[in-house]
């Protein structure tokens, strides 16, 4: 059966983004014949610029950051947060696109004997972004380090002689991985916990308070379930010294019942996108504003953003002048 041709584009993804080879277009090719063209009917866009404001077709927002979609600006959105908004939103956390790490994580603990898993260092972490945190990461790190030193292989508090070349190889030398998000919100779970699983370690996780809706709570230590950091540390000490408890966690599947939940599968995302592409373009439109809608917070904008906004408005002004 011949696949339906859809005209699409990718806007504001940055200079290193490959329009012909990325997760979204590979997914679409399972069912459609996507043609990338500036004369697209549909455009996926993200946070890397302002050009999507000039696109008058169907806009589909995609984010790998802790950002809630602006549905005045997009027709549809794909993101992290637990949002219900008719047919306009689908939750698909970015960690699901890390297919290599996902496959390794789903087979964690199977590659090594009990002796190998138990005969490793205490805990590792790889953190480079030292900004945009609420201070909890530092407090967890200090609390655990007071029990046993936590090996830090990133830029932040590096204590292993420099930044490590391979995150997973480094983490695999330790029983636990301290895994903290840079920003915190319900639903915002990134690849960090997945890469800890893929390293055959037990994550000590802080970030998304609803993380257990994605991952099996028996497979990691969830900081959110403890009343204090002292309680957390006591449990970590117990898991570190009780071989049976540790092996139970390291052998537990990362998903409940060992299966990726249906709402997180590629099929669920493709079904969501099919709901957009299987109707006439005129019927797919959802946003209310015929003209580009700009939601500008001048107080929090950086210089480059302000310049981009002025350029956008100046360009529109010149267009109106020549049209008149």
C-alpha positions as CSV (number, residue, x, y, z in Angstrom):
1,X,0.0,0.0,0.0
2,X,1.3,3.4,-1.0
3,X,2.1,5.7,1.9
4,X,0.4,9.1,2.2
5,X,2.7,12.0,1.4
6,X,2.8,14.8,4.0
7,X,4.7,18.0,3.5
8,X,6.6,18.9,6.7
9,X,9.4,21.1,8.0
10,X,11.4,21.5,11.2
11,X,11.8,25.0,12.6
12,X,14.1,26.4,15.3
13,X,15.8,23.1,16.2
14,X,19.3,24.6,15.9
15,X,22.1,24.4,13.3
16,X,23.2,20.8,14.3
17,X,19.7,19.3,13.8
18,X,19.4,16.9,10.9
19,X,16.0,17.3,9.3
20,X,16.4,14.1,7.3
21,X,17.6,11.9,10.2
22,X,16.0,12.4,13.5
23,X,13.6,10.6,15.8
24,X,10.4,12.3,14.6
25,X,11.0,11.8,10.9
26,X,12.0,8.2,11.4
27,X,8.8,7.6,13.3
28,X,6.7,9.2,10.6
29,X,8.4,7.1,7.9
30,X,6.8,4.0,9.5
31,X,3.4,5.2,8.2
32,X,3.9,8.2,5.9
33,X,6.1,9.5,3.1
34,X,7.3,12.8,4.8
35,X,8.7,15.4,2.3
36,X,10.7,18.2,3.9
37,X,10.0,21.5,2.2
38,X,9.8,25.2,3.0
39,X,6.3,25.0,1.5
40,X,5.2,22.6,4.2
41,X,1.6,22.1,5.5
42,X,2.9,21.1,8.9
43,X,5.9,22.2,11.0
44,X,7.5,20.8,14.1
45,X,9.2,23.5,16.1
46,X,11.0,23.9,19.4
47,X,12.7,26.6,21.5
48,X,15.7,27.5,19.4
49,X,14.4,30.6,17.6
50,X,11.5,32.7,16.4
51,X,10.9,31.6,12.8
52,X,7.9,29.4,13.7
53,X,6.0,32.6,14.3
54,X,6.0,33.2,10.6
55,X,4.7,29.7,9.7
56,X,1.0,29.8,8.9
57,X,0.5,26.1,8.6
58,X,-0.2,23.6,11.3
59,X,2.4,24.0,14.1
60,X,3.4,21.1,16.3
61,X,5.5,22.0,19.3
62,X,8.2,19.6,20.5
63,X,10.3,20.1,23.6
64,X,13.1,18.5,25.5
65,X,13.1,21.1,28.2
66,X,10.9,21.8,31.2
67,X,8.6,24.1,29.3
68,X,4.8,24.0,29.2
69,X,3.4,24.4,25.7
70,X,1.8,27.7,24.7
71,X,-1.3,26.6,22.9
72,X,-2.0,30.1,21.7
73,X,1.1,29.6,19.5
74,X,0.8,25.9,18.5
75,X,-1.9,23.7,17.2
76,X,-0.5,20.6,18.9
77,X,2.2,19.8,21.4
78,X,4.4,17.0,22.6
79,X,6.1,17.4,26.0
80,X,6.8,16.1,29.5
81,X,3.9,17.4,31.6
82,X,0.8,15.6,32.6
83,X,-1.7,17.7,30.6
84,X,-5.1,16.7,29.2
85,X,-6.2,19.1,26.4
86,X,-8.6,17.4,24.0
87,X,-6.7,16.1,20.9
88,X,-4.0,18.8,21.1
89,X,-1.4,17.3,23.5
90,X,0.5,14.1,23.9
91,X,3.0,13.3,26.7
92,X,6.2,11.8,25.4
93,X,9.2,12.4,27.7
94,X,12.5,12.9,25.9
95,X,14.1,9.9,27.5
96,X,12.0,7.7,25.2
97,X,14.1,8.9,22.3
98,X,17.3,7.4,23.9
99,X,16.7,4.1,22.2
100,X,20.2,2.6,22.9
101,X,20.1,3.5,26.6
102,X,16.5,2.2,26.8
103,X,17.5,-1.2,25.4
104,X,20.4,-1.5,27.8
105,X,18.2,-0.3,30.7
106,X,15.6,-3.0,30.0
107,X,18.3,-5.6,30.4
108,X,20.1,-4.1,33.4
109,X,21.7,-6.5,35.8
110,X,21.6,-9.4,33.3
111,X,25.1,-8.9,32.0
112,X,26.9,-9.5,35.3
113,X,27.1,-11.9,38.1
114,X,26.0,-11.1,41.6
115,X,29.7,-10.9,42.7
116,X,30.5,-8.3,40.0
117,X,27.5,-6.2,40.8
118,X,28.2,-6.2,44.5
119,X,32.0,-5.7,44.2
120,X,31.9,-2.0,43.0
121,X,32.4,1.5,44.4
122,X,29.7,3.2,46.4
123,X,28.0,5.9,44.3
124,X,28.7,8.1,41.2
125,X,27.2,11.2,39.6
126,X,27.9,13.1,36.5
127,X,26.6,16.7,36.6
128,X,27.8,19.6,34.5
129,X,24.9,22.2,34.8
130,X,25.4,23.8,38.2
131,X,22.6,26.4,37.7
132,X,18.8,26.3,37.8
133,X,18.5,24.1,40.9
134,X,16.7,24.4,44.2
135,X,19.7,23.4,46.3
136,X,18.4,19.9,47.0
137,X,21.0,18.3,44.7
138,X,23.8,19.8,46.7
139,X,22.3,18.7,50.0
140,X,21.8,15.1,48.8
141,X,25.4,15.0,47.5
142,X,26.7,16.3,50.9
143,X,24.6,14.0,52.9
144,X,25.6,10.9,51.0
145,X,29.3,12.0,50.9
146,X,29.3,12.2,54.7
147,X,28.5,8.5,54.7
148,X,30.9,7.6,51.8
149,X,32.4,9.8,49.2
150,X,30.3,10.2,46.0
151,X,32.5,10.1,42.9
152,X,31.6,13.2,40.7
153,X,32.7,12.8,37.1
154,X,31.1,15.9,35.6
155,X,32.1,19.6,35.7
156,X,30.2,20.1,39.0
157,X,32.3,19.2,42.0
158,X,34.6,17.0,40.0
159,X,36.7,14.8,42.3
160,X,38.0,12.2,39.9
161,X,40.7,14.2,38.2
162,X,38.7,15.6,35.3
163,X,35.5,15.1,33.4
164,X,34.9,11.5,32.3
165,X,34.8,10.6,28.6
166,X,32.0,8.1,28.8
167,X,29.2,8.6,31.3
168,X,27.8,5.1,31.3
169,X,31.2,3.4,31.5
170,X,32.1,5.6,34.5
171,X,28.8,5.0,36.3
172,X,29.1,1.2,35.8
173,X,32.0,1.1,38.2
174,X,29.6,2.0,41.1
175,X,26.6,0.4,42.8
176,X,24.5,3.6,42.8
177,X,24.1,6.7,40.7
178,X,22.9,10.0,42.1
179,X,20.5,11.2,39.5
180,X,19.0,14.7,39.9
181,X,17.1,16.8,37.4
182,X,18.3,20.4,36.6
183,X,14.7,21.7,37.1
184,X,11.8,20.0,38.8
185,X,8.2,19.6,37.8
186,X,5.6,16.8,37.8
187,X,6.2,14.8,34.6
188,X,9.6,16.3,33.8
189,X,11.8,13.1,33.8
190,X,14.8,13.3,31.5
191,X,17.3,10.7,30.3
192,X,19.3,10.8,33.5
193,X,17.5,8.0,35.3
194,X,17.4,5.9,32.2
195,X,21.2,6.2,31.7
196,X,21.7,5.3,35.4
197,X,19.7,2.1,34.7
198,X,21.6,1.5,31.5
199,X,24.8,1.6,33.5
200,X,23.7,-1.3,35.6
201,X,23.3,0.8,38.7
202,X,20.5,1.7,41.1
203,X,19.5,5.3,40.6
204,X,19.0,7.6,43.6
205,X,16.5,9.9,42.0
206,X,15.3,13.4,42.7
207,X,13.2,15.5,40.3
208,X,9.8,14.4,39.0
209,X,7.6,13.7,42.0
210,X,5.4,11.5,39.7
211,X,8.4,9.5,38.4
212,X,6.8,6.2,39.7
213,X,4.1,6.6,37.1
214,X,6.8,6.0,34.4
215,X,9.3,3.7,36.2
216,X,9.1,0.7,38.6
217,X,9.5,2.0,42.2
218,X,11.2,-1.3,43.1
219,X,14.1,-0.6,40.8
220,X,15.4,2.7,42.2
221,X,15.6,4.8,45.3
222,X,13.1,7.7,45.1
223,X,14.2,10.7,47.2
224,X,10.6,12.0,47.2
225,X,9.4,9.2,49.4
226,X,11.6,10.0,52.4
227,X,10.6,12.6,55.0
228,X,14.2,13.7,55.5
229,X,17.7,13.4,54.0
230,X,18.8,11.5,57.1
231,X,16.0,8.9,56.4
232,X,17.2,8.7,52.8
233,X,20.8,8.2,53.8
234,X,19.9,5.5,56.3
235,X,18.0,3.6,53.5
236,X,20.9,4.0,51.1
237,X,23.3,2.6,53.8
238,X,20.9,-0.3,54.3
239,X,20.8,-1.0,50.5
240,X,24.6,-0.7,50.3
241,X,25.3,-3.3,53.1
242,X,22.3,-5.6,52.6
243,X,23.3,-7.7,49.5
244,X,19.8,-9.2,49.1
245,X,18.1,-5.8,49.1
246,X,20.5,-4.4,46.6
247,X,20.3,-7.3,44.3
248,X,16.5,-7.2,44.4
249,X,16.6,-3.6,43.2
250,X,19.3,-4.1,40.5
251,X,17.4,-7.2,39.2
252,X,14.0,-5.5,39.2
253,X,12.7,-4.5,35.8
254,X,12.6,-0.7,35.1
255,X,8.9,-0.8,34.2
256,X,6.1,-2.4,36.2
257,X,5.6,-5.9,34.9
258,X,8.7,-5.5,32.7
259,X,6.8,-3.8,29.9
260,X,6.9,-0.2,28.6
261,X,3.4,1.3,29.3
262,X,1.2,1.6,26.2
263,X,0.8,5.4,26.5
264,X,4.6,5.7,26.3
265,X,5.2,3.6,23.2
266,X,6.1,4.9,19.7
267,X,2.7,3.5,18.5
268,X,0.9,5.8,20.9
269,X,2.8,8.8,19.6
270,X,2.3,7.8,16.0
271,X,-1.4,7.4,16.6
272,X,-1.5,11.0,18.1
273,X,0.3,12.3,15.0
274,X,-1.9,10.3,12.7
275,X,-4.9,12.2,14.2
276,X,-3.3,15.3,12.8
277,X,-2.3,14.0,9.4
278,X,-5.3,11.9,8.5
279,X,-7.7,14.9,8.3
280,X,-7.7,17.8,5.8
281,X,-5.2,20.5,6.7
282,X,-8.0,23.0,7.1
283,X,-9.6,20.8,9.7
284,X,-6.4,20.2,11.6
285,X,-6.0,23.8,12.7
286,X,-6.6,24.3,16.4
287,X,-5.0,27.6,17.5
288,X,-7.3,30.6,17.6
289,X,-5.0,33.3,16.2
290,X,-4.9,33.6,12.4
291,X,-1.8,35.9,12.7
292,X,1.4,34.8,14.6
293,X,0.9,35.0,18.3
294,X,3.9,36.1,20.4
295,X,4.0,35.6,24.1
296,X,6.9,37.9,25.2
297,X,8.2,38.2,28.8
298,X,10.5,41.1,28.5
299,X,11.7,40.9,32.1
300,X,13.2,37.4,31.6
301,X,14.4,37.7,28.1
302,X,18.1,37.5,27.2
303,X,19.8,40.0,24.9
304,X,19.8,37.6,22.0
305,X,16.0,37.0,22.4
306,X,15.3,40.7,22.5
307,X,17.2,41.2,19.3
308,X,15.3,38.3,17.7
309,X,12.0,39.8,18.6
310,X,12.9,43.2,17.2
311,X,14.2,41.6,14.0
312,X,10.9,39.7,13.7
313,X,8.7,42.8,14.1
314,X,11.0,44.9,11.8
315,X,10.8,42.2,9.1
316,X,7.0,42.2,9.4
317,X,6.9,46.0,9.3
318,X,8.9,46.0,6.0
319,X,6.6,43.4,4.5
320,X,3.5,45.5,5.4
321,X,5.1,48.6,3.9
322,X,5.9,46.9,0.6
323,X,2.5,45.3,0.4
324,X,0.9,48.7,0.8
